[in-house]
Amino acid sequence: MYKGPGPGEAAPRDWSGPLRAAAAALPRDVAPVPGDRRARARCVADEPDGAVATACEAPPEVPKRGTRRALVYVVPAGRDAPVPRAPFALVRPDGLVRHGVSDRRGAVLEIDLPPGSLALGVPAALGE
């Protein structure tokens, strides 16, 4: 069973950009292990995706717990209004991807968000 990169190893290139960015942020946000600095430098130098390279070189962040909330309306392609029970993939600023279905208003409430922007992605079941 594949468990991902080990300490000090870079994320594989076949991972999606947001997933590689989340993997790149991990060594800077947890206790350091030997090889972290080398892996981050290699990521900055070799990563073709600018967002991932930026995550590799960013300074450590102090986790902030807050009350920041966002209400996101899910408007599927080809529609002009939110749709109830529409599948969604919400990419959070910290790299986590939340999958689910919208509520009866066609909305998703996300609470305790870190600073940054949200993005709606294509749910796995609807992707190609």
LUMTOR-281788 format. One record per residue (C-alpha): residue in one letter; x, y, z; residue number from 0. Coordinates in steps of 0.001 Angstrom, whole numbers, plus 524288, in hexadecimal, padded with zeros to 5 digits. Example, Ala and Ser with C-alpha at 12.3 -4.5 7.8 and 13.67 -1.06 7.14 Angstrom:
{"a" {8300C 7EE6C 81E78} 0}
{"s" {83566 7FBDC 81BE4} 1}
***
This chain:
{"m" {80000 80000 80000} 0}
{"y" {8056C 80D51 7FC02} 1}
{"k" {80698 816B6 80787} 2}
{"g" {80BE6 822D9 800BB} 3}
{"p" {81937 82931 801B1} 4}
{"g" {82162 826A3 80DBC} 5}
{"p" {82831 830F9 815F0} 6}
{"g" {830B3 8399F 80D82} 7}
{"e" {82B1D 83457 800C0} 8}
{"a" {8241D 83C66 7F679} 9}
{"a" {81618 839C7 7F25D} 10}
{"p" {814C0 831CC 7E5C3} 11}
{"r" {81230 83993 7D94A} 12}
{"d" {80606 831AF 7D5F6} 13}
{"w" {7FE98 837A7 7E174} 14}
{"s" {7F57C 84314 7DE8B} 15}
{"g" {7FA63 850F3 7E0C2} 16}
{"p" {7F239 853AD 7ED09} 17}
{"l" {7F656 846B3 7F2EF} 18}
{"r" {804C3 84953 7F018} 19}
{"a" {80338 856F5 7F622} 20}
{"a" {7FD62 8510B 80284} 21}
{"a" {8086A 8470D 80302} 22}
{"a" {81260 851F1 80110} 23}
{"a" {80CAA 8599E 80C7F} 24}
{"l" {80D33 84E25 815E0} 25}
{"p" {81BDC 84E51 818F2} 26}
{"r" {81B75 85CC8 81C23} 27}
{"d" {80FBF 85B62 82548} 28}
{"v" {813D8 84F7E 82D4E} 29}
{"a" {81FE0 84BDB 83527} 30}
{"p" {82BD3 84BB5 82C39} 31}
{"v" {832AB 83F1B 8286F} 32}
{"p" {83FC4 83D29 821A4} 33}
{"g" {83EB1 83FDF 81328} 34}
{"d" {8336A 849A8 813E3} 35}
{"r" {83BC1 8553A 80FE0} 36}
{"r" {84179 84DB5 80460} 37}
{"a" {83406 84903 7FFDF} 38}
{"r" {82E62 856C9 800B5} 39}
{"a" {839D9 85C74 7F908} 40}
{"r" {8382B 851E1 7EEA4} 41}
{"c" {82998 854D3 7EDFA} 42}
{"v" {82C10 86368 7EBF8} 43}
{"a" {8362E 860B5 7E163} 44}
{"d" {82F5C 855BD 7D9F6} 45}
{"e" {820A5 85796 7DBB5} 46}
{"p" {819E6 85C08 7CF11} 47}
{"d" {80D97 860C0 7D62D} 48}
{"g" {80FF3 86E57 7DBD7} 49}
{"a" {80605 86CBB 7E6D8} 50}
{"v" {80CC1 86053 7EB68} 51}
{"a" {81A4C 8668A 7EABD} 52}
{"t" {81528 8720D 7F2AC} 53}
{"a" {80FD6 868A4 7FCF0} 54}
{"c" {81D3D 8623D 7FDA3} 55}
{"e" {8245B 86EDF 8009A} 56}
{"a" {81A34 8752E 80988} 57}
{"p" {81E3C 87743 817BC} 58}
{"p" {817D5 86F0B 8226A} 59}
{"e" {80A3D 87358 82623} 60}
{"v" {804E7 873DA 833D6} 61}
{"p" {7F7CE 86CF3 8337C} 62}
{"k" {7ECE7 87698 8362D} 63}
{"r" {7DFC3 87213 83ABC} 64}
{"g" {7D559 87BEE 837EA} 65}
{"t" {7C75E 87E0D 834C0} 66}
{"r" {7C91B 8810D 82658} 67}
{"r" {7BDD2 87B32 81ED3} 68}
{"a" {7B9C7 87AC1 810AC} 69}
{"l" {7ACD3 877B7 80A4B} 70}
{"v" {7AF11 87283 7FC8A} 71}
{"y" {7A419 87085 7F2C3} 72}
{"v" {7A5DA 86510 7E974} 73}
{"v" {7A1EB 868A5 7DB8F} 74}
{"p" {7A4A8 85D00 7D29C} 75}
{"a" {7A933 85F06 7C49C} 76}
{"g" {79DE9 86264 7BBA7} 77}
{"r" {79598 867D4 7C6B7} 78}
{"d" {7937A 87600 7CA99} 79}
{"a" {78F60 873FF 7D8C6} 80}
{"p" {79377 86BB2 7E479} 81}
{"v" {78E7E 85DAD 7E42D} 82}
{"p" {78A4F 855DD 7F040} 83}
{"r" {791D1 8493F 7F2CA} 84}
{"a" {79BC9 84C83 7E843} 85}
{"p" {7A8B1 84535 7E9DF} 86}
{"f" {7B481 84DD5 7EC86} 87}
{"a" {7C30A 84D95 7EF6D} 88}
{"l" {7C718 85954 7F7A3} 89}
{"v" {7D5B9 85C42 7F7F6} 90}
{"r" {7D912 86337 804AC} 91}
{"p" {7E480 86CB9 8065A} 92}
{"d" {7EC02 8627F 80E3A} 93}
{"g" {7EB6A 858C3 802F5} 94}
{"l" {7E0D0 85007 8087B} 95}
{"v" {7D652 84C1B 7FECD} 96}
{"r" {7C8A6 84A42 80435} 97}
{"h" {7BF51 841FE 7FC1A} 98}
{"g" {7B0B5 841A4 7FE40} 99}
{"v" {7A384 84658 7F98C} 100}
{"s" {79D9B 853D0 7FB40} 101}
{"d" {79254 85614 804A2} 102}
{"r" {78435 858F0 800D9} 103}
{"r" {78802 866F4 7FD37} 104}
{"g" {79308 8623B 7F47C} 105}
{"a" {79CE4 86756 7FE5D} 106}
{"v" {7A871 86242 8062A} 107}
{"l" {7AC5F 86831 8133F} 108}
{"e" {7BACF 866CC 81675} 109}
{"i" {7BF2E 86B20 8240C} 110}
{"d" {7CC24 86D42 82AFF} 111}
{"l" {7D365 8707B 81E78} 112}
{"p" {7E1A3 8749B 81DE1} 113}
{"p" {7E4FB 8812E 81687} 114}
{"g" {7E47A 88027 807BF} 115}
{"s" {7DAC0 87D95 7FD03} 116}
{"l" {7D193 87255 7FA3D} 117}
{"a" {7CF97 86BDB 7ED0F} 118}
{"l" {7C549 8629B 7E7EA} 119}
{"g" {7CAD7 856FF 7E0B3} 120}
{"v" {7C483 84C33 7D8D4} 121}
{"p" {7BFD3 84103 7E18B} 122}
{"a" {7C6FE 8343D 7DF22} 123}
{"a" {7BAAD 82D60 7DA5A} 124}
{"l" {7B8D5 837B6 7CFC5} 125}
{"g" {7C704 838FA 7CB7D} 126}
{"e" {7CC86 832EA 7BF51} 127}
***
